[in-house]
Amino acid sequence: MSVLDPDNANPAPGGIGFFEKWLSVWVGGAILVGTALGALTPGVFAALASLEIARVNLPVAVLIWLMVFPMMVNIDLGSLRQIGARPKGLAITLVVNWLIKPFTMAGLAVLFFEGVFAPFLQPQDAQAYIAGLIILGAAPCTAMVFVWSQLTRGDANYTLVQVAANDVIMVFAFAPIVAVLLGVTEVSVPWSTLLISVGLYVIAPLCAGALVRHLLTRGQSHTEAEAAVDAFTARIKPLSILGLIATVVILFGFQGRTLLSQPVVIAMISVPLLIQSYGIFALAYGVAWLARTPFNIAAPCALIGTSNFFELAVAVAISLFGLNSGAALATVVGVLVEVPVMLSLVAFANRTRGWFPDARS
């Protein structure tokens, strides 16, 4: 299955078109390779996993940089002031992420682990998995949204505003929502994880992208500037795709032994996550369609509500329940489920591009 728009599946400059076209196949292979390598060479992946600051893994951070950098170069900071004229996409994103998503995730977790799967689990394990899913559902994505938006050719400026708005709200709303849904009196937000993640994944590549864009476009007309940016991003696009594939290998390698040792539990945790992911996407995408939102805004606004801020979720689960807890395992499964699910949604979005008005209309 191709993740590209089927009407525009020509190879990109730099020879990566073939790999882009069949990205889902390469990611599937990366999942198998990562799982196998993680099981066969656990010491290598343990060493990679230890390279972190405040639960933010540095090798993964470098790879995410490679993935998001082309889109950061495409962001025109001067045009951000025009975003207010198109509020529908941002409104959909914020309502779905903060008024719907955490509560549907909690409801699905309770339904499956206090109902459907309860006869097969110890009660304390079931409660731990519920807690992990709740934490994951309350943490909307920051970095990978730029990758999914780029794969749908989303509006780079609008995606940045959506991510920034979510990050600001997260500072104030994440802990209270998690505390209420978990029934605890206080949730300590790992500020170092939150701030370092935003700094590494958003602010630093944004600044680098702005600098490169300035160097590419200075002294040129608007048409020449856009052509220069397009040519540059086409040249570096192979690094973005390779970064995504390498990230999948590492993430699945980190959990290779867990995947093979607890397949039934992981499958159980995956069920509510899959229903949540596809359901939230369908809701946001459907509302965007009803609101006649242009595709380059509708696709990112639906995808941003579907993916999760897994570094924050894992850090909170570990701080509340411990490294080897069921809650931590549930957040990790969320990471593993997300990539193939998001690629399938990117493919669906690209194939339904014609359902939405063009941004220029």
C-alpha positions in Angstrom: 0.0 0.0 0.0 1.4 3.4 -1.0 1.3 6.3 1.4 1.5 8.8 -1.4 -1.3 10.5 -3.2 -2.1 8.0 -6.0 -2.5 11.0 -8.4 1.0 12.2 -7.6 3.1 9.1 -7.2 6.0 10.1 -9.4 9.5 9.6 -8.0 10.8 12.5 -6.1 14.1 14.1 -7.0 17.0 12.3 -5.4 15.7 8.8 -6.3 13.7 8.1 -3.2 10.3 8.0 -5.0 10.3 4.2 -5.1 10.9 4.0 -1.4 8.3 6.6 -0.6 5.7 4.9 -2.8 6.1 1.6 -0.9 6.8 3.1 2.5 4.4 0.9 4.3 6.2 -2.2 3.0 9.6 -0.9 4.2 8.1 0.0 7.6 6.7 -3.5 7.9 10.1 -4.9 7.2 11.6 -2.5 9.7 9.2 -3.7 12.4 10.3 -7.3 11.7 14.0 -6.4 11.6 13.8 -4.3 14.7 11.9 -7.0 16.7 14.4 -9.7 15.6 17.5 -7.5 16.4 16.1 -6.5 19.7 15.6 -10.2 20.7 19.0 -11.3 19.3 21.2 -8.4 20.4 19.5 -6.9 23.5 22.8 -5.5 24.7 23.1 -3.2 21.7 19.6 -1.8 22.1 20.1 -1.5 25.9 23.1 0.7 25.1 21.1 2.8 22.7 18.3 3.1 25.2 20.6 4.4 27.8 21.5 7.4 25.7 18.8 9.6 27.0 18.1 12.9 28.9 15.0 13.0 31.0 13.5 10.0 29.3 14.1 11.5 25.9 16.2 9.1 23.8 18.9 10.9 21.9 19.3 8.5 19.0 15.5 8.7 18.4 15.7 12.5 18.7 18.4 12.7 16.0 16.2 10.5 13.7 13.1 12.6 14.4 15.2 15.6 13.4 15.9 14.0 10.1 12.2 13.3 9.6 10.8 16.8 10.5 13.5 19.0 9.1 12.2 19.2 5.5 8.8 20.4 6.8 10.5 22.9 9.1 12.2 24.4 6.0 8.8 24.7 4.4 7.4 26.8 7.2 7.1 30.5 6.4 7.2 32.3 9.8 6.0 35.5 8.2 2.7 33.9 7.1 1.7 32.6 10.6 -0.3 35.7 11.3 -2.7 34.6 8.6 -3.7 31.4 10.4 -6.4 33.2 12.4 -8.4 33.6 9.2 -8.8 29.8 9.1 -9.9 28.8 12.6 -11.9 25.6 11.8 -8.9 23.2 11.7 -7.4 24.5 14.9 -10.8 24.3 16.7 -11.3 20.7 15.6 -7.8 19.8 16.8 -8.3 21.3 20.2 -11.8 20.0 20.9 -10.8 16.4 19.8 -7.6 16.4 21.7 -8.7 17.9 25.0 -12.5 17.4 25.3 -13.0 14.0 23.7 -9.8 11.9 23.3 -8.8 11.5 26.9 -12.3 10.4 27.9 -12.9 8.0 25.1 -9.5 6.3 25.8 -10.4 6.0 29.4 -13.8 4.5 28.5 -12.3 2.0 26.1 -9.7 1.0 28.6 -12.3 0.3 31.3 -14.6 -1.5 28.8 -11.9 -4.0 27.8 -9.9 -4.4 31.0 -12.7 -4.4 33.5 -15.1 -6.2 31.0 -14.0 -8.1 27.9 -10.5 -9.1 29.0 -11.1 -9.2 32.8 -11.5 -13.1 33.0 -8.0 -13.5 31.6 -6.1 -11.1 33.8 -5.3 -10.5 37.4 -7.3 -7.4 38.6 -4.1 -5.5 39.6 -2.7 -6.0 36.1 -5.9 -4.9 34.4 -5.9 -1.7 36.5 -2.3 -1.0 35.6 -3.1 -1.3 31.9 -6.1 1.0 32.3 -3.8 3.6 33.9 -1.2 3.4 31.1 -3.9 3.8 28.4 -5.4 6.8 30.3 -2.0 8.5 30.5 -1.3 7.8 26.8 -4.7 9.2 25.7 -4.1 12.5 27.5 -0.8 13.2 25.8 -1.3 14.5 22.3 1.6 14.2 19.9 4.3 16.9 19.3 7.0 15.7 17.0 5.7 12.9 14.7 2.8 15.1 13.7 5.2 16.9 11.4 6.1 13.6 9.7 2.4 12.6 9.1 1.5 16.1 7.9 4.5 16.1 5.5 3.4 12.7 4.1 -0.1 14.2 3.3 1.5 17.4 2.0 -0.3 19.3 4.8 0.0 23.0 5.4 3.4 23.3 7.3 2.5 26.7 8.9 -0.9 25.4 10.1 0.6 22.2 11.5 3.1 24.3 13.5 0.3 26.4 15.0 -1.7 23.2 15.9 1.3 21.7 17.6 2.2 24.9 19.5 -1.4 25.3 20.7 -1.5 21.7 22.0 1.9 22.2 23.8 0.6 25.3 25.6 -2.6 23.6 26.7 -0.7 20.5 27.7 1.3 22.5 30.3 -2.0 23.4 32.1 -4.4 20.5 31.3 -2.4 17.3 31.1 -1.9 16.7 34.8 -5.4 17.6 36.0 -7.0 15.4 33.3 -4.8 12.5 34.2 -5.4 13.0 37.9 -9.2 13.1 37.5 -9.3 10.0 35.3 -6.9 8.0 37.4 -8.6 9.0 40.6 -5.3 10.2 42.2 -4.8 13.5 44.1 -1.8 14.7 42.2 0.2 13.9 39.0 3.7 15.2 38.9 4.4 16.4 35.4 8.0 15.5 34.4 8.8 19.0 33.2 12.3 18.1 32.1 10.8 15.5 29.7 8.2 17.9 28.4 10.4 20.9 27.9 13.4 18.9 26.5 11.1 17.1 24.0 9.5 20.3 22.8 12.9 22.0 22.6 14.5 19.1 20.7 11.6 18.1 18.5 10.0 21.5 17.7 12.0 24.6 18.7 15.5 23.5 17.6 14.6 22.1 14.2 12.2 25.1 13.6 15.1 27.5 14.2 17.4 25.5 12.0 14.7 25.3 9.3 14.1 29.1 9.5 17.8 29.8 9.1 18.1 27.5 6.1 15.0 29.0 4.5 16.4 32.5 5.0 19.7 31.5 3.3 17.8 29.8 0.4 15.4 32.7 -0.2 17.2 35.9 0.5 17.3 38.4 -2.4 14.8 36.3 -4.4 11.3 36.9 -5.6 8.4 35.0 -4.1 8.3 32.5 -7.0 12.1 32.0 -7.0 12.1 31.6 -3.3 9.4 28.9 -3.3 11.2 27.1 -6.1 14.5 27.1 -4.2 12.8 25.8 -1.1 11.0 23.0 -3.0 14.2 22.0 -4.7 16.1 21.8 -1.4 13.5 19.8 0.4 13.2 17.4 -2.5 17.0 16.8 -2.2 16.9 16.1 1.5 13.6 14.1 1.5 15.5 10.7 1.3 17.0 11.5 4.7 13.5 12.0 6.1 12.2 8.6 4.8 15.3 6.8 6.0 15.0 8.5 9.4 11.4 7.1 9.7 12.5 3.6 8.8 15.5 3.7 11.2 13.2 5.1 14.0 10.9 2.1 13.6 13.8 -0.3 13.8 15.1 1.3 17.0 11.6 1.5 18.7 10.8 -2.1 18.0 14.3 -3.2 18.8 14.0 -1.6 22.3 11.0 -3.8 22.9 11.9 -6.9 20.9 12.1 -9.2 23.8 8.9 -7.9 25.4 7.0 -8.3 22.1 8.1 -12.0 21.9 7.6 -12.8 25.6 4.2 -11.2 26.1 2.4 -11.3 22.8 -1.1 -12.0 24.3 -0.9 -9.1 26.7 0.4 -6.8 24.0 -2.4 -7.9 21.7 -5.0 -7.1 24.4 -3.6 -3.6 25.0 -3.5 -3.0 21.2 -7.3 -3.6 20.8 -8.6 -0.5 22.6 -5.7 1.5 21.1 -6.6 0.5 17.6 -10.3 1.4 18.2 -9.3 4.7 19.7 -6.9 5.6 16.9 -9.3 4.9 14.1 -12.3 6.2 15.9 -10.7 9.6 16.8 -9.3 9.9 13.2 -12.8 9.2 11.8 -14.4 11.8 14.1 -11.9 14.6 13.4 -11.7 13.8 9.6 -15.5 13.6 9.4 -16.0 16.9 11.2 -13.4 18.5 9.0 -15.2 17.2 5.9 -18.6 18.5 7.1 -17.0 21.9 7.8 -15.5 21.9 4.2 -12.0 22.4 5.6 -9.3 22.3 2.9 -7.5 19.0 2.7 -4.0 20.4 3.6 -5.5 21.5 7.0 -8.1 18.7 7.5 -5.6 15.8 7.2 -3.1 17.2 9.8 -5.9 18.2 12.2 -7.2 14.6 12.1 -3.8 13.0 12.4 -2.6 15.2 15.3 -5.5 13.9 17.4 -4.7 10.3 16.6 -1.1 10.2 17.5 0.4 10.5 21.0 3.3 12.2 22.9 4.8 8.9 23.9 7.9 10.2 25.7 5.8 12.1 28.1 3.3 9.2 28.6 6.1 6.7 29.3 7.8 9.1 31.7 4.6 9.7 33.7 3.7 6.0 33.8 7.2 5.1 35.1 7.2 7.9 37.7 3.7 6.9 39.0 3.8 3.2 38.7 7.4 2.1 38.1 9.6 1.0 35.3 8.3 -2.6 35.1 4.7 -1.8 35.7 1.8 -2.7 33.5 1.1 1.0 33.0 4.5 1.6 31.6 4.1 -1.4 29.3 0.7 0.0 28.0 2.4 3.3 27.1 5.2 1.4 25.3 2.6 -0.7 23.3 1.1 2.7 22.3 4.4 3.6 20.7 4.6 0.3 18.8 1.0 0.5 17.5 1.2 4.1 16.5 3.6 3.9 13.5 1.7 1.3 11.4 -1.6 2.8 12.3 -0.6 6.3 11.4 0.8 5.1 8.1 -2.5 3.4 7.2 -4.3 6.6 8.0 -1.9 8.7 5.9 -2.6 6.3 3.0 -6.4 6.6 3.5 -6.2 10.4 3.8 -4.1 10.7 0.6 -6.6 8.5 -1.3 -9.6 10.6 -0.1 -8.0 14.0 -0.9 -10.7 14.6 -3.5 -13.4 14.6 -0.8 -12.1 18.0 0.4 -11.9 21.4 -1.2 -8.5 22.5 -2.5 -6.8 25.1 -0.3 -6.7 27.5 -3.3 -10.5 27.2 -4.0 
